[in-house]
Amino acid sequence: MSSFEVTGGHTLKGEIIPQGAKNEALQVLSAVLLTSSPVTISNIPDILDVNLLIELLADIGVKITRTDKHTCTFQADDIDADFLASDAFRKKGGRLRGSVMFAGPMLGRFKRAYIPKPGGDKIGRRRLDTHIIGFEKLGATYAYDDKLGCFKLSSSQLHGTYMLLDEPSVTGTANIVMAAVLAEGITTIYNAACEPYLQQLCKMLNSMGAKISGIGSNLLTVEGVTSLGGTTHRMLPDMIEIGSFIGLAAMTQSEITIKDAGVAHLGIIPEKFQQLGIQFSIKGDDIYIPAQDVYEIQTFMDGGILTISDHPWPGLTPDLLSIVLVVATQARGSVLVHQKMFESRLFFTDKLIDMGAQIILCDPHRATVIGLARKQPLRGITMSSPDIRAGQALLIAALSAEGKSVIQNIEQIDRGYQYIDERLRKLGAEIRRI
C-alpha cells in the first residue's frame, strides 16, 4: 500500500489543468450501454474509479478502443446481460459505488438488471431507495435473489409515468433517466437533480436520439424512443478539483492559474471561496489566484458567524466541504461547516486537530473552525486518508504544514485525482510516492 511523503511550507507557482469530471464519468460511461452504436467520449479522467468502471464495461462485452489515455470509443453491440449476476461482477462491482449506474441502461435496453451491494467511500449511509422506487414506478419488479446474492430488476416493458422524487439524488435521477429514455410513453420527473453532470448526461442522450426536455431544471420530461444511436461527447472539467486548487493556492500562499476551468459550469463554488476571503480573477475560462498573505472569512450582514453548508445544485456540492474546512483553518475568522448529506464525512477533523488546527466537532454533521490567521502553522504528522475528498483535503493541509507529513491509504486519493503528485510537483510541491 502506497503513501505520500510531503514536505510542506513551500510556495507553489504555475499553471494547472483540471482533469475530466469524475462524477460525470460514472454517468456518461454507463450510458454507452443504451446503444449498439459506437460512442466516443473524451476528457475521461485517468483515475482508479473510472478505470474500474471501464473494466466492468469490458467484462460485460463492451468493445473498447482507446485513442489515448483520456479518449475511448465504446460499442455495446454484444452484451452479456447476465454477467451482472455473476460472482466475478459482484466482487469487482462491489468495490465501486458507480457500478449501480449500470442498472438504468440495462433495465431500459435489456429489460433486466442486477445490483450488487455497492462500494465506494465510507462516508455514511448512502441509500438506493430513490433509484429502486423510480424503476418500480416505471413498471419494473424488484427482489433480492438469494441464489445469485444480489438484487434483480426486471420488466417486460417499461412505461412512462409521473414521479416526484423524495430527494434530488444525482445518481438516482441519472439512473431513472437512462431507464426512461427507452420506456413507452412520457416520463415526468419532478424534484430531479439538475447538477451540470446530470445536464451533460441528458445532452449526450439527446445527441443519441433521446427526447429529454427541462434540462437544467428540477422538472425533467422524457419522451421514450425505441432505440438510440451513437454520438461523441466531451466531459466537463472536474469542479471538485478546481475548488481544491483554489483552496491549495490560498493555504500555501501560492500564485496559481487554473486553465480551462469550465467557469460557466461552476455555479456558486467561486462565491463560496470568496466568502473565505480568497481573492482570484477570472480571465476567459481561466481562474487566476494571486499569492495572498492573509485571507479573512466574511461574516453575515448582521455580524453573525458565517455558515457554509451543502445543498442540492445550484447550492454547494457536499464534495467540497472537506476542502472548505481545511482552508478555513489558516484564515482569519471563524466559520461553521455544516455537512448535511453524509454523517461520517467530518470525522477526518481529528487529523487536522493533531496538526494544530482549532476545530470543534459539534456533532457528526457540524464543525466550527477557528482560523489561525497563519499565526501558528500546521505541523506535519503521519495520517491516513479515509475517503477521496478528505484525502485531498489532508494533502492540502500537509502541503501548507511545517515539516514532513506522511499520508497513508492514498489509493483513496488516486480513486478521484489523476497523477496528483506529478502535477503538484510541476508547481513546486515537495511530494513523493513511497
SELO-841459 format. One record per atom (N, C-alpha, C, CB): x, y, z. Coordinates in steps of 0.2 Angstrom, whole numbers, plus 2048, in hexadecimal, padded with zeros to 3 digits. Glycine has a CB too. Layout:
<sites>
XYZ/...
</sites>
This chain:
<sites>
8047FA800/800800800/804806800/7FB800806/80380B7FC/8078117FB/8058167FF/8078137F3/80A81B800/809821804/80C827801/80C82080B/80A82D803/80D833800/811836806/8088387FE/818837804/81C83B809/81C842807/82383880A/81A84780B/81984E809/81D85280E/812850809/82285680B/82585B80F/82286280D/82D85C80D/81E865812/81A86B811/81E871812/81486B816/81A876811/81D87D812/82088080C/82287D817/81F87D806/822880800/81C8847FD/82587A7FC/81E88A7FA/81A88D7F6/81A88A7EF/81C8957F5/81488A7EC/8138877E5/81288C7E0/80E8827E5/81388B7DA/8128907D4/81188C7CE/8188957D4/80D88E7CA/80C88C7C3/80588B7C1/8108857C3/8048877BB/7FE8857B9/7FC87E7B9/7FD8877B1/7F687C7BA/7F38767BB/7ED8757B7/7F38747C2/7EC86F7B4/7E686E7B0/7E28697B4/7E786B7A9/7DB86A7B6/7D78657B9/7D685F7B5/7D18687BC/7D58597B8/7D38537B5/7CC8537B3/7D584D7B9/7CA84E7AF/7C384D7AD/7BF84C7B4/7C28487A8/7B884D7B4/7B484C7BA/7B38457BB/7AE8507B9/7B58437C1/7B483C7C4/7AD83B7C4/7B783B7CA/7A983F7C7/7A283D7C8/79E83D7C2/79F8437CD/7A08417BD/79D8407B6/79F83A7B3/79F8467B2/7A58387B3/7A78327B0/7A382C7B2/7AF8317B2/7A282B7B8/79E8257BA/7978257B7/79D8257C2/79482A7B5/78E82B7B2/78E8297AB/78A8317B4/79282D7A7/79282D7A0/79582779D/79683379D/79A8247A1/79D81D79F/7988187A0/7A381C7A3/7948187A5/78E8137A5/7898147A0/78B8147AC/78881A79D/78381B798/785818791/782822797/78B816790/78D81278A/78A80C789/79581178A/78780978F/78380378F/77D80378B/783800796/77A80978A/77480A787/773809780/771811789/77980977C/779808775/77E803773/77B80F772/77D80076D/7817FC76A/786800765/77E7F6766/785806764/78A80A760/79080D764/78681075D/79580F760/79B811764/79A818767/7A181275F/79C81976D/79C81F771/7A3821773/79781E777/7A5827771/7AC829772/7AC82F778/7B082C76C/7B082E77D/7B0832783/7B7835784/7AD82F789/7B883B785/7BE83E786/7BF84278C/7C0843780/7C584378E/7C6847795/7C484279B/7C284D796/7C583B79A/7C483779F/7CA8377A4/7C382F79C/7C88387AB/7CE8387B0/7D18317B0/7CB83A7B6/7D78317B1/7DB82B7B2/7DC8297B9/7E282B7AE/7D68277BC/7D68267C3/7D481F7C5/7D282B7C7/7D581C7CB/7D38157CD/7CC8147CC/7D58147D4/7C78187CE/7C08177CE/7BE8167C7/7BC81C7D2/7C081B7C3/7BE81B7BC/7C18157B8/7C08227B8/7C78147B9/7CA80E7B5/7C78077B7/7D280E7B7/7C58077BE/7C18017C0/7BB8007BC/7C08017C7/7B78067BC/7B18067B8/7B28047B1/7AD80D7B8/7B78067AE/7B88047A7/7BA7FD7A6/7BE8087A4/7BE7FA7AB/7BF7F37AB/7B87EF7AC/7C37F17B2/7B47F17B0/7AD7EE7B1/7A97EE7AA/7A97F17B6/7AA7F47A6/7A67F47A0/7A97EF79B/7A77FB79D/7B07EE79B/7B37E9797/7B17E2799/7BB7EA797/7B17E17A0/7AF7DA7A2/7A87D87A0/7AF7DA7AA/7A37DD79F/79D7DB79D/79C7DB795/7977DF7A0/7A17DC792/7A17DB78A/7A27E2786/79B7D8789/7A37E778A/7A47EE786/7AA7EE782/7A37F478A/7AB7EF77C/7B17F0778/7B47F7779/7B07EE771/7BA7F777B/7BD7FD77D/7C37FF779/7BE7FE785/7C3804776/7C9806772/7CC80D775/7C880776B/7D280D778/7D581377B/7D9817776/7DA811781/7D781D775/7DB821770/7E1824774/7D782776E/7E082677A/7E582877F/7E3827786/7E782F77E/7E782978B/7E5828792/7DE82B794/7EA82B796/7DC830790/7D6833792/7D083378D/7D883A793/7D182F788/7CC82E783/7CB827781/7CE83277C/7C4825781/7C381E780/7BC81E77B/7C181A786/7BC819777/7B6817773/7B3811776/7B881776B/7AD811777/7A980B77A/7A4808775/7A680D781/7A4802775/79E7FF771/79B7F9774/7A17FD76A/7957FA776/7927F577A/78D7F1776/78E7F8780/7907ED771/78B7EA76C/78B7E276E/78E7EB765/78F7E0773/78F7D9774/78F7D877C/7947D5771/78A7DA780/78A7DA787/7877D478A/7867E0789/78B7D178F/7897CC793/7857CF799/78F7C7795/77F7D0799/77B7D379E/77B7CF7A5/7747D479C/77C7C87A4/77C7C47AA/7827C47AE/77A7BD7A9/7887C77AB/78E7C77AE/78E7CC7B5/7937CA7AA/7897D07B5/7887D47BB/7867D17C1/7837DA7B9/7837CA7C0/7817C67C5/7867C17C7/77B7C27C3/78C7C27C4/7927BD7C6/7967BF7CC/7967BC7C0/7997BA7CF/79E7BB7D4/7A37C07D2/7A17B57D7/7A67C07CC/7AB7C47CA/7A97CB7CA/7AD7C27C3/7A37CD7C7/7A17D47C7/79F7D67CE/79A7D47C3/79C7D27D2/79A7D47D9/7A17D67DD/7977CE7DD/7A67D27DC/7AC7D47E0/7AF7DA7DD/7B17CE7DF/7B07DB7D7/7B37E17D4/7AE7E77D5/7B57E07CD/7A87E67D3/7A37EB7D4/7A27EE7DB/79C7E97D1/7A27E97E0/7A27EB7E7/7A77F07E9/7A27E57EB/7AC7F17E5/7B27F57E7/7B07FC7E5/7B87F37E4/7AB7FD7E1/7AA8047DE/7A28057DE/7AC8047D7/7A180B7E2/79A80D7E2/79780E7DB/7998137E7/79B8117D7/7998137D0/79680D7CC/79E8167CC/7978077CE/7958017CA/78D8017CB/7977FB7CD/78A8047D0/7828047D0/7808087CA/7808077D6/78480C7C6/7818107C1/78080C7BB/7868157BF/7828057BB/7818017B5/7797FF7B5/7857FB7B5/7767FF7BB/76F7FD7BC/76A8007B7/76D7FD7C3/76A8077B7/76680A7B2/7668087AB/7678127B3/76C8097A8/76D8077A1/76B80079F/77480979E/76E7FB7A4/76C7F47A3/7657F37A3/7707F07A8/7617F67A8/75A7F57A9/7567F87A3/7587F87AF/7597FE7A0/75580179B/7567FD794/75880879A/75C7FA793/75E7F778D/75C7F078D/7657F878B/75E7EC792/75E7E5792/7587E2797/7657E2795/7557E779A/74F7E579E/7517E17A5/74A7E179A/7577E17A6/7597DE7AD/7607E17AF/75A7D67AC/7617E17B5/7677E47B8/7687E17BF/7667EC7B9/76E7E17C1/7707DE7C7/7757E37CB/7747D77C7/7737E47D2/7777E97D6/77B7E57DB/7727EE7D8/7817E57DB/7857E27E1/7857E87E7/78C7E07DF/7877E67ED/7877EB7F2/78D7F07F0/7897E77F9/78B7F67EF/7907FB7ED/7967FC7F2/78D8017EB/79C7FE7EF/7A18007F3/7A28087F3/7A87FD7F0/7A980A7F3/7AA8117F3/7AC8147FA/7A48157F1/7AC81A7FB/7AE81D801/7AA81B807/7AE825800/7AD81B80D/7AA819813/7A8820816/7AE815818/7A3823814/7A282A816/79B82A819/7A282F811/79882481B/79182481E/78C821819/78F82B81F/78682081B/78181D818/780820811/77A81D81C/77F81C80C/77E81F805/77981A802/78581F801/77381C803/76D817801/76C8177FA/767819805/7698127F7/7678117F0/7608117EF/76A80B7EE/75C8147F4/7558147F4/7528187EE/7528177FA/75581D7ED/7538227E7/75381E7E0/7578287E7/75981A7DF/75A8177D9/7548117D8/7618137D9/75480D7DE/74F8077DD/74880A7DD/7508037E4/74680E7E1/73F8117E0/73D8147D9/73E8167E6/7428177D7/74181A7D0/7408147CB/74781E7CE/74580F7CB/7448097C6/73D8067C7/74A8047C8/73B8057CE/7348027CF/72F8067CC/7338017D6/72F80D7CC/72A8117C9/72A8107C2/72B8187CB/73080F7BF/73080E7B8/72D8077B6/73780F7B5/72C8037BB/7297FC7B9/72D7F67BB/7277FC7B2/7337F77BD/7387F27BF/7367EE7C5/73F7F47BF/7377E87C6/7377E47CC/73E7E47CF/7337DD7CB/73E7E37D6/7447E47DA/7447DF7DF/7467EB7DC/7497DA7E0/74A7D57E5/7517D37E6/7457CF7E3/7527D17EC/7597CE7ED/7597C77EB/75B7CF7F5/75E7C57E8/75F7BE7E5/7647BB7EA/7617BE7DE/7617B67EE/7667B37F3/76B7AF7EF/7627AE7F8/7697AB7EA/76E7A77E6/7737AB7E3/76A7A37E1/7727B17E0/7777B57DD/77A7B97E2/7737B97D7/7777BB7E7/77A7BF7EC/77B7C67EA/7817BD7EE/7757C97E7/7757D07E5/76E7D17E3/7797D17DE/76C7D87E2/7657DA7E1/7647D97D9/7647E17E3/75E7D77D7/75C7D77D0/7577DB7CF/75B7CF7CF/7577DF7C9/7527E37C6/7507E07C0/7547EA7C6/7497E07BE/7477DD7B8/7417E07B6/7467D57B8/73F7E07AF/7397E37AD/7387E17A5/7397EB7AD/7327DF7A4/7317DD79D/7317E3798/72A7DA79C/72F7E979B/7307EF798/72F7F579D/72A7F0792/7337FA79D/7328007A1/72D80479E/7398037A2/72A8087A2/72580D7A0/7268137A3/71D80A7A1/72581979F/72681F7A2/7218217A7/72682579D/7228257AC/71E8277B1/72082E7B5/71E8227B7/71C8307B9/71E8367BD/7218347C4/71883B7BE/7278377C6/72A8357CC/72C83C7D0/72F8307CC/72B83C7D6/72E8417DA/73483E7DF/7298457DF/73A83F7DD/73F83C7E1/73F83F7E8/74683E7DE/74183A7ED/74183C7F4/7478407F6/7418367F9/74C8407F1/7528447F2/7558457EB/7588407F7/75884B7EA/75B84C7E3/7628497E2/75C8547E2/7628427E3/76883E7E2/76B83E7DB/7678377E4/7718407DB/7748417D4/77583A7D1/77C8447D5/7778357D4/77882E7D1/77182B7D0/77C82A7D5/76D82C7D5/76682A7D4/76282D7CE/76282B7DA/7638337CD/7608367C7/7638347C1/76183E7C8/7698337C1/76D8317BB/76B82A7B9/7748317BC/76A8257BE/76881E7BD/76181E7BA/76981A7C3/75D8227BD/7568227BB/7558257B4/7518267C0/75982A7B2/75982D7AC/75B8287A6/75D8337AB/7608247A8/76381F7A3/75E81A7A2/76A81D7A6/75A8187A7/7558137A6/74F8167A2/7538107AD/74D81C7A4/74781F7A1/748820799/7468257A4/74E821797/74F824790/74D81E78B/75682578E/74D81878D/74A812789/74480F78B/75080D789/740813790/73A811792/73481378D/738813799/72F81078D/729812789/72581878D/72480C788/72481D789/72182378B/72582878E/71C820790/72282C792/725832795/72683179D/721839794/72D83379F/72E8337A6/73083A7A8/73482E7A7/72C83C7AE/72E8427B0/7318417B7/7278467B1/7378447B8/73A8447BF/73B84A7C2/7428417BD/73784B7C8/7378517CB/73C8517D1/7308537CE/73F8567D4/7448567D9/74A8527D6/7418537DF/74B8537D0/7518507CD/7578537CE/75084F7C5/75D8507CF/7648547CF/7658577C9/76984E7D1/76885D7CA/76A8617C4/7718637C4/7658677C4/77685F7C7/77D8617C7/77F8617BF/78185B7CB/7858657BE/7888657B7/78985E7B5/78E8697B7/78B8597B9/78D8527B6/78684F7B4/79084E7BC/7818507B7/77A84D7B5/7788507AF/77584E7BB/7798577AE/77885B7A8/77C8587A2/7798627A9/7828567A4/78785379E/78484D79C/78E8537A1/7828487A1/77F84279F/77984379A/77D83E7A5/77484779C/76E848798/77084B791/76A84D79C/775850791/77785278A/77A84D786/77C85878B/77E848789/781843785/77B83E783/78683F78A/77783C787/771838785/76D83B780/76D83678B/76C841780/76884577B/76C844774/76784C77C/773845774/77784476E/77683D76B/77E847770/775838770/77483176E/76D83076B/77682D773/76883576B/762834769/75C83476E/76182E765/75E835775/75983577A/75583C779/75C835781/75083C77D/74C84277D/74A845784/745841779/74F848787/74F84B78E/74E85278E/755848792/749855791/74985C792/74985E799/74285F78E/74A86579A/74A8677A1/7518677A4/7468637A6/7568657A0/75D8647A2/76086B7A6/76286379C/76286A7AB/76586F7AF/7608727B5/7668757AB/75A86F7B5/7558707BA/75386A7BE/74E8737B6/74F86B7C3/74D8657C7/7478617C4/74C8677CE/7458637BE/73F85F7BB/74185D7B4/7398647BB/7428567B4/7458537AE/73F8507AA/74B84F7AF/73E8507A4/73984D7A0/73D84879B/73485179C/73C84279B/73F83D797/73A83A792/74383879B/73A83B78C/736837787/73A831785/73483C781/73782B786/73B825784/73B82477D/73781F787/74182177B/742820774/744818774/748824771/74481576E/74580E76D/74C80C76D/74180C766/75081176B/75880F76B/75C81576B/75980A765/76281576D/76781A76C/76C818768/76981C774/77081E765/77681D761/77C81F764/77582175B/781820760/788822763/789829764/78D81F75F/78E82B767/78F832767/797833769/78B83676C/79983A76A/79F83B76D/79E840772/7A483F767/7A2840778/7A084477E/7A7846781/79B840782/7A784C783/7AD84E787/7AB85078E/7B1854784/7AE84D793/7AD84E79A/7AF85579C/7AF84979E/7AB8587A1/7AD85E7A5/7B385E7A9/7A78617A9/7B78637AA/7BC8637AF/7B98617B6/7C086A7B0/7BD85E7BB/7BB85C7C1/7BA8627C6/7BF8577C4/7B48647C8/7B386A7CC/7B68697D3/7AB86C7CC/7B68637D5/7B98617DC/7C08637DC/7B785A7DE/7C48607D7/7CB8627D6/7CC8697D6/7CE85E7D0/7C886D7D2/7C98747D1/7C98777D8/7C48777CC/7C38767DC/7C38787E3/7C98767E7/7BD8767E6/7CB8707E6/7D186E7EA/7D78737E8/7D38677E8/7D88747E2/7DE8787E0/7DD87F7E2/7DF8787D8/7D78827E3/7D68897E6/7D88897ED/7CF88B7E5/7D68847F0/7D88837F8/7DF8827F9/7D487D7FB/7E287E7F4/7EA87D7F5/7EE8837F4/7EC8787EF/7EC8877EF/7EF88D7EE/7EF8927F4/7EC8917E8/7E98927F7/7E88977FD/7EC894803/7E18977FF/7EC88D804/7EF88A80A/7F788B80A/7ED88380B/7FA88A803/80188A803/804891800/8038857FD/7FF896800/80189D7FE/80489D7F7/8068A0803/80189A7F3/8048987EC/80089C7E7/8048917EB/80489D7E1/8018A07DB/80089B7D6/8068A67D8/7F98997D5/7F88947D1/7F28967CC/7F588E7D5/7F38947C6/7EE8957C1/7EB88E7BF/7F18987BA/7E488D7BF/7E18877BE/7DE8887B6/7DB8867C3/7E18857B2/7DF8857AB/7D98817A9/7E58837A6/7D58847A4/7CF8817A1/7CB87E7A7/7D287B79D/7C98827AB/7C58807B1/7BE87F7B0/7C68857B6/7BB8807AA/7B487F7A9/7B08847AE/7B28787AA/7B288A7AE/7AF88F7B3/7A888F7B3/7B28967B2/7A588F7AD/79D88F7AC/79A88A7B0/79B88F7A5/79D8857B2/79A87F7B5/79B87E7BC/79C8787B1/79F8837BF/7A18837C6/79C8857CB/7A78877C7/7968887C9/79188A7CD/79388F7D3/78E8847D0/79288D7D9/7938917DF/79A8907E2/78E8907E4/79E88B7DF/7A48897E2/7A988F7E3/7A78847DE/7AA8937DD/7AF8997DE/7AC89E7E4/7AF89D7D8/7A689F7E5/7A38A37EA/7A58A17F1/79C8A57E9/7A489A7F2/7A68977F8/7AD8987FA/7A48907F8/7B18987F6/7B98997F7/7BA8A07F9/7BD8967F2/7B68A47F5/7B78AC7F6/7B48AD7FD/7B38B07F1/7AF8AA800/7AD8AB807/7B28A980C/7A78A7808/7B78A580A/7BD8A380E/7C28A880E/7BF89C80D/7C18AD80A/7C68B3809/7CB8B2804/7CA8B480F/7CA8AC800/7CF8AB7FA/7CE8AF7F4/7CF8A37F8/7D38B37F2/7D38B77EC/7D58B37E6/7D88BD7ED/7D18B47E1/7D38B17DA/7D08B57D5/7D28AA7DA/7D28B57CF/7CF8B87C9/7CD8B37C4/7D38BE7C6/7C88B47C0/7C78AF7BA/7C88B37B4/7BF8AD7BA/7CD8AF7B0/7CF8B27A9/7CD8AD7A4/7D78B37AA/7C88AE7A1/7C58AA79C/7C38A479F/7CB8A8797/7C689E79E/7C48987A1/7C98957A6/7C289279C/7CD89A7A8/7D38997AD/7D189C7B3/7DA89B7AA/7D48997B9/7D389C7C0/7DA89E7C2/7CF8987C5/7DB8A47C3/7E28A67C6/7E18A87CD/7E58AC7C2/7E58A47D1/7E58A57D9/7EC8A87DA/7E489F7DD/7ED8AF7DD/7F38B27DE/7F58AF7E5/7F38B97DE/7FC8B07E7/7FE8AE7ED/7FB8B37F2/8068AF7ED/7F98B07F8/7F58B47FD/7F88B3804/7EE8B37FC/7FA8B8807/7FD8B780E/7F88B4813/8008BD811/7F28B8813/7ED8B7818/7E68B7814/7ED8BC81E/7E28B2816/7DB8B3813/7D68B3819/7D98AD80E/7D18B7819/7CC8B881E/7C58B581D/7CC8BF821/7C38B1821/7BC8AE820/7B78B4821/7BB8A8825/7B28B481D/7AD8B981D/7A88B7823/7A98BA817/7A48BC825/79F8BB82A/7988BC826/79F8BF830/7938BA829/78C8BC826/78B8C3828/7868B882A/7868C6824/7858CD824/7848D082B/7808CF820/7818CC830/77F8CE836/7858CC83B/7798CA839/78B8CA838/7918C983C/7918C283F/7918CE842/78D8BE83D/78D8B783F/7928B383C/7868B483E/7948AD83F/7998A983D/7978A6836/79C8A4842/79B8A6831/7998A382B/79889B82C/79F8A4826/793899828/791892828/792890820/78A89082B/79688A81F/796888818/794881818/79D888815/78E87F815/78B879815/78A87680D/785879819/78987080D/78886D806/78086D805/78A866806/77F86D7FE/77886D7FC/77886A7F5/7758757FC/7728687F3/7718657EC/77386B7E8/76A8627EB/77586A7E2/77786F7DD/7708737DB/77986C7D6/77187A7DB/77787D7DA/77B87F7E1/7768847D6/77987C7E6/77D87D7EC/78487A7EC/77987A7F2/78887A7F1/78E8787F2/78F8707F2/79287B7F8/79386D7EE/7938667EE/7968647F4/7988647E8/79485E7F7/79785C7FE/79E8597FD/793856800/7A08587F7/7A78557F5/7AC85B7F7/7A88537EE/7AA8617F7/7AF8667F9/7B0869800/7AE86C7F4/7AB866804/7AB86880B/7B286680F/7A586680F/7B586180D/7BB85F810/7C086480F/7BD85880E/7C0866808/7C586B806/7C487280A/7C586C7FF/7BE87480A/7BC87A80E/7BE87A815/7B487B80D/7BD874818/7BF87481F/7C7875820/7BD86D822/7CB87181C/7D287281D/7D487981B/7D586D818/7D287C816/7D4883814/7D288881A/7D088580E/7CD88781D/7CB88B823/7D088B828/7C488A825/7D4885829/7D888582F/7DD88A82F/7DB87E82F/7DF88D829/7E5892829/7E2899827/7EA890824/7DB899827/7D88A0826/7D88A482C/7D189F823/7D68AA82B/7D58AF831/7CD8AF832/7D88B6830/7CB8AD838/7C48AC839/7C18A583A/7C08AF833/7BB8A483B/7B889E83D/7B289C838/7B589E844/7B1896837/7AC894833/7A988D836/7AE89382B/7A288C835/79F886836/79E882830/79888783A/7A187C82F/7A087882A/79B87382B/7A7874828/795873827/79086E828/78F869823/789872829/791863824/79185E81F/78A85A820/79785981F/78585C81C/77E85981D/77D85281A/77985E81A/781850815/77F84A811/782844814/78184B80A/788844817/78C83E819/78E83F820/79283D814/78C83A824/78D83B82B/79483982E/78983782F/799836829/79F83482B/7A5838828/7A082D82A/7A383D824/7A8841820/7AD846823/7A584481A/7AB848829/7AF84C82D/7B3849832/7AA851831/7B3843832/7B783F838/7BF840836/7B5838838/7C1842831/7C884382F/7CB849833/7C9843828/7C684D836/7C985383A/7CE85183F/7C385783D/7CD84B842/7D2849847/7D984A845/7D084284A/7DA84883F/7E184983C/7E385083B/7E1845835/7DF85483A/7E085C839/7E285E840/7DB85F836/7DE85C845/7DF85E84C/7E685C84E/7DA85C851/7E885684C/7EF85484E/7F485884B/7F084C84C/7F285B845/7F785F841/7F7866844/7F586083A/7F3868849/7F386E84C/7ED87384B/7F987284B/7E8870847/7E3874845/7DE87584B/7DF87183F/7DA87B84B/7D587C850/7CE87A84D/7D6883853/7CC87484F/7C587284C/7C186F852/7C686D846/7BB871852/7B686E857/7B286A853/7B387385B/7B2863854/7AD85F850/7A785E854/7B085784F/7A2862852/79C863856/79885C856/798869853/797859851/793853850/796850849/78C854851/79384A847/795847841/79484B83B/792841840/79085183B/78F855836/79285C836/787855835/79485E83B/79686583C/79D86683F/791869840/7A186A83D/7A786C840/7A8873840/7AD86883C/7AB876845/7AC87D845/7B487E845/7AA88084C/7B6882840/7BD88383F/7BF88A841/7BF882838/7C488A846/7C7891848/7CD892844/7C8891850/7CD89783F/7D389783B/7D989A83F/7D289C836/7DF89783D/7E5899841/7E989F83E/7EA893840/7E68A2838/7E98A8835/7F18A7834/7E78AE839/7F38A1833/7FA8A0832/7FF8A1838/7FD8A482C/7FC8A383D/8008A4843/80489E846/7FC8A7849/801898844/803892846/80288D840/80088F84D/80888B83D/807887837/805880839/80E886833/80187C835/800875836/807871837/7FB872831/80786C83A/80D86883B/80C861837/80F867842/81185F834/811858831/810852835/81785782C/80C84E833/80B848837/80A842832/80484883C/80983C835/808836831/800835832/80C830834/7FD83482C/7F583382D/7F382F827/7F283A82C/7ED82D827/7EA828822/7E482C81F/7E8821825/7E382B818/7DE82D814/7D8829815/7E082E80D/7D282C818/7CC828819/7C8827813/7C882B81F/7C882D80E/7C382C808/7C7831803/7BC82E80A/7C48317FD/7C78357F8/7C883C7FA/7C38347F1/7C28407FC/7C28477FD/7C6849803/7BB8497FD/7C5845808/7C984680E/7D184580D/7C7842814/7D2840809/7D983F807/7DC845803/7DA839802/7D98487FF/7DB84E7FB/7DC854800/7D78507F5/7D7855805/7D885A80A/7DE85980E/7D185A80E/7DF853810/7E5852814/7EB853811/7E584B817/7EB85280A/7F1853806/7F285B806/7F08507FF/7ED85E805/7EE866805/7F186880C/7E7869803/7EE865811/7F1867818/7F8866818/7ED86381D/7FA860816/80185E817/806862812/802856814/80386480D/807869808/80887080C/80486A802/804872810/804878813/80887881A/7FD87B814/80987181D/80B870823/812871824/80986A826/81587282A/81C87382B/81F86C82D/81D877832/82486A829/82786382A/82485E825/826861831/825858827/824852823/81D84F825/82A84D822/81984D820/813849821/81384381D/80D84D820/81083D820/80F83781C/80883681C/81383181F/805835816/7FE834815/7FD82C812/7FB839810/7FA828816/7FA821814/7F3820811/7FA81D81B/7F281A80E/7EC81880B/7EA81D805/7E6818810/7EF81F801/7EE8247FC/7EB8217F6/7F58267FA/7E981A7F6/7E58177F1/7DE81B7F1/7E38107F2/7DC81E7F7/7D68227F7/7D68287F3/7D48237FE/7DC82B7F3/7DD8317EF/7DE8307E8/7E48357F2/7E182A7E6/7E28287DF/7DB8267DC/7E78227DF/7D68247E0/7D08237DE/7CD8297DA/7CB8207E3/7CF82F7DC/7CB8357DA/7D083A7D7/7C88387DF/7D683A7D7/7DB83F7D5/7E083C7D1/7DE8437DB/7E183E7CA/7E683A7C6/7ED83E7C7/7E483B7BF/7F28397C7/7F983C7C8/7FA8427CC/7FB83D7C1/7F68427D2/7F68487D6/7FD84A7D8/7F28477DC/8018457DA/8088467DD/80C8497D7/80B8407DF/80C8467D1/8108497CB/80E8507CA/80F8447C5/8078517C9/8058587C8/80785D7CD/7FD8587C7/80785B7D3/8098607D9/8108617D9/80785D7DF/81485C7D7/81B85D7D6/81D8627D1/81F8577D5/8198637CC/81B8687C6/81986F7C9/8168667C0/81586F7CE/8148767D1/8198787D7/80D8767D4/81D8737D8/8238747DD/8228717E4/82387B7DE/81D86C7E4/81B8697EA/8218637EC/8148657EA/8228627F2/82785D7F4/8238577F6/82C85F7F9/8218527F1/81D84D7F3/8208477EF/81684E7F1/8208417F2/82283B7EF/81E8357F1/8298397F0/81D8307ED/81982A7EE/81E8257F1/8158287E8/81C8227F7/82181D7FA/81D8177FB/824820800/
</sites>
